[in-house]
Amino acid sequence: MEFRSFVKILLVVFCLVIEATQNEDGTAGLVPNPRILGGLIAGTGQFPYQVSVRLNKQHICGGALLSRKFVLTAAHCVNNVETSFIGVQAGTVSRTAGGDYREVSTVIPHPQYLFDNDIALLELKTPFNYSDVIKPITFADREVPAEVTVIISGWGRLYEGSVLSTRLLYSRALTTVKDQECAQATGTPTPSILCLRNPKGTGFCDGDDGGPAVYRNVLIGIASYNAEAFGTASKGGFTKVSYYSNWIKAIIKG
């Protein structure tokens, strides 16, 4: 056996061992996971603002913790759903285990939500207690530059038609797009939409909706829609948080 082939086999075996021995909560570290749109497995506490929005305690969407009592998500995740069925899970990178669960007392979609204005606040019945794995994130109140790298995270499907991921995954492969280029992609100038360019094999999928897009530890977007099929090169649409900053502040500080 040639030395080069032997080294390749050793590398493959090593990667399989790392994947097989990683705990459900991701505590074994950050491991590239080619099964989900170019994502990586998140470590415990890496994204303490990330929450799972739940229907009858089953994950339906992502969200971002803004304070002890408020979560930001996409309006289409919770619109026309009975509030008593909605809850939020925080403090875990597992979709199926651990963390703290809170019931939602009030769902506050944007008053002009139809297809645009896809943003909603969830007020919790009982506030979360902050910890190393549960912390709020600051949200943007101004535009971010074009062509900068953004982090997205979620428990969405691994590929079109697959099951949801059991572990929180994230990607650093997306970049912000100029407003003019975004307008060309959406067909109309829409200042409330943040376009993020994702190369083929990256991006978000069903179950990642409502999840955070973050630049330099500031929440800048909420996953809203995909312009193309999952995993294709596209400009996935995110609700631009800065556009709604005054609306958000008025509610969470009211």
N, C-alpha and C positions, 0 to 999 in steps of 0.2 A: 504493500500500500504506500502511495506517495505521501511524503510528509505533509504537503499542502492539503490533501484530502483528509488525512487524519486529523489535522487541526480543525477543519470545518466540522467534522463529526463531533469532536469534543465541544465545540461552541454550541452546536445544536442540542446536545445532551445537557449542557450546562443551563441553557435557556429553559428547557423543559423542566428541569429540576426546580429552578427558581419559580416558575409558574405553578408547578404542582404543590410547592410547599408554602405558597403565600396564603396567609390567613384571610378569612372572609372580610375582616375589617381593614385589610390593606396594610397591616402593621409591618409586613416584611419589607416594605419599601416601595419605590416607584418603578414599575416595570412596563416597558413598551408593550402595547396590546394591539396587534394588527387586526384583531377581529372587529373593532369598532371605529370606523371612519378615522383611522390614524390616531386613536386616542391613547392616553396613558392612564394607569390605575392610580387614583388619588390615595395618598397616605392619610392616616387618621389626623384630623385637625388641620389639614392643609387648606381646606376651604370651609372655615367655620361658619360662614354666612350662608352656605348652600343648604337649602331645605327641600324636602319632598312634600309637595301638595298632594293630599290624599282624598279619595272618595270612598267612603266606607272602609277607611284605613288601608286602602290599596293605592299605590302610587299611580298618579295620572299625569303630573307635570312637575317641573322644577319651580324654584322660587328663591328669592334672596331676602334674608333677614335684615330689616332696616333699623329695628329697635326691639325692645323686649316684647312689644305687643303688636308689631306690624310687619307683614311680609308683602313683598312686591312680586307679582306674577303676571302672566298674560290673561287678559279678560276672557279670551275664548276658552280657557281652562275651567272657568268657574261660572260663566254666564248661564243664567236660567237653571242653575243647580240648587237644590234645596240646601240652605246653609247648614242645617243640622247634620248633613252627611259629609261635610267638608272638614278636614283637619290638616295639621302640619306636623311633620316629623323633622327633628333637627338633632345634630350632635352625633351622626353616624355616617360612615361612607358605605354602609351596607343598605341595600334597598329593603331587605327582609328581616333585619335584626338590629337590636340596640337602639340607642338614641332616646330622646324625649318627645312625647306626643302631646299636642295641644289641640283642643277643639276651637273652631272658628266661631266667633260671635256675630261678625258682620262682614259681608262681602261688598266691596265698594268698587264696582267697575267704573271706568271713566264715563262721564255722562253722555259723551258723544261717540261711544263705542258702537261701531257696526263692523266693518272690516278694518278700517283705520282705527287709531286710538286704542290699540289692543294692549291695554294695561289695566291692572286692578290691584287694589290693596286689600289685604285680609287682616282684620282685627281679631286678635286672639282672646278667648275667654279668660285665660290665665297666662300671665307673662312668662317668658322663658327666663331662666337663671343663666347668666353668662358664665362661661367656663373656657377651658383651653380648646374645646371643640364646638362651642356655641358662642359666636360673636357677631355683631352687626357689621355691615359694610357701609361706607360713605357712598352717597350717590352723586352723580355729576350734575352740576348746575350750569355748565358751559360746554361748548362744542369741543371735541377732541380732534387732534390733527389727523390728516389722511396718511395712509401708508404706515401705520404703527401696528404692532402686534397686540392681539387681544386674546385673552384666555376665556374659553367657554367650558362648562362642566355640566354633567347630568347623568341620569340613569336610563337614557333612551335606548331604543332598539339597536342591536348590534349591526343590523343591515336591514334592507327593505323586507318586511314581512317576518322578521325574527322576533324572538322573545326580548323582553327588556333586560338590560344589564343588571346583574345582582350587585355590582360594585360601582361606585362613583368613578366616572371616567372624565378626563379633561383633555383639551387640545390647545396648543399654542400656535397652531398653523394658520389661523385666520388673521386678516389685516383689514383695517378700516379703508373705506372707499370714498373718494371725493364725491360731494353732493351731486355734481353734474353727471358723473358716471353712474351714481346710484339712480338718478332720475331716468337715465337711459334704460337701466335695467328694469325699473318698475313701470316705465311707460309714461310717468307723469312726475313732476316735481312734488315731492311729499316731504316736507321738513321734519315730520314726526318719525320718519323711517331711517334707521341706521343700517346701511349695507355693509356687510363684512364679506370680503373675498375669501372663499375657501377653495384650495386646490382639490383636484380629483382625489377621492379617498378620504376626505376630511369633512367636517361640518357637523350639524346636528340632525337628529332623527326624531320620530314619534317618541314621546316620553321625555324629551329634552325641552319641549315647549315650556315657556315661562321661566326658563333657567337663565342664569346670569351670564352676561358678557362683561369682562372686567379689564380695565386698562390701568396699570400702576395702582392696583388695590382700590380702584374706584369703579363703582357700578355704572356702566355707560349704556347697556342695552339689555333687553329682555327678549328671549327667543320667541319669534312670532310665526314666521312661515318660511318655507323653502320654495324658492322660485323653480327649482329643478328637482329631479329625483334624488333621493338620499345618496350621498357619496360621489355625485357628479360635480365637476367644477362649476361653481355658480356664485351668485351674490346673495346669500341667504339673508332674509329680511329680519331685522330686530327692531323692536320699539325703542326709539331714542329717548333715554331717560332724561337727559338734560332739557328736552322740549317740555317735559311735564314736571319739572322740578318744583315750580311754584304750587301746582296742584297737590303734589305729594307733601310738601312742607305744610300746607294749610291743613291737611288732614292729620298727619302724625303729630303735629304740634298744637292741634286745636283742643 
